[in-house]
């Protein structure tokens, strides 16, 4: 298979190979296609979608806590046990 890619995409692929992240241009393309395939396989059930929507609504209402506060609270909980 022969592909014609935009120059910016070719540069990105070349950069990935030169950085050592991938051994060849083909492996960059294979990884990208595998990621796309995996993304299509993920389907969330209604309960998960509802939970995500509720969490977003809580965050919008300011009901959440920032990561540092959560991390500190969890560390304290673990240290008591």
N, C-alpha and C positions, 0 to 999 in steps of 0.2 A: 504494500500500500504506500502510495506517495502522497504526502500532504503538502499543501501550500498554506503557510501560516503568515499572519501579519508580522511585520518586522519587530514590533514590540514584544510579541509572544516569543519569537525566535530568540531575541536578546534575553528574555527572562529564562528560557530553557537553557541557553548557553551559560548564564550566570549560575543556575542551579548545578550544572555539571562542573563548572570551574571551581565552585565553592566546595566541591566534594560531597555535596548532599546526595547526589545521584551519580551513578557510574556512566550513564549515557543519556542522550536525548530521549531515546525510546523509553527508558525507565521513568523519566519525568512524565511523559505522556501516559504511560501505564498507571502510574500513581494517581494522576489526575482523573483518569477514567474510573479507576477503582473507587476513588472517593465519591464521584458522581453516582456510581452504581449503589454504593452503600447508603448515600443520602436518600435515594429513591426507595430503599427497602425499609426505611424507618417510618413506621406509621404509629401514631399515638392513638390510644383508645380515648373514648369520650371522657372518662374519668380523669385521665391525665391532662387532657386539654382543659377541662374545667378547673383542675387544680392549678394549672399554669395561669389561666385567666384570673382566678381568684388571687393568686400571689401577686400578679401585676396590679390588680385593683388595690390590694393592701398597700403595695409600695407607693402607688399614686396617692393614696390617702395619708402617706407618711407613717404607716403602721409598722414598717420594717425596722431593722437595725443595721447599722453599717458593719462591714466585715470585721473591723478591728474589735468592735464591741462584742460581736458574736464569738470571735476567736477567744477573747479574754474570758467570756462567760463559760465557754466549753472547757478551757484550760482549768478554770477554777473547779468546775464540776468533776473533771477527771482527777484532779489532785486530791479531792476529798475522798474519792473511792478507794 
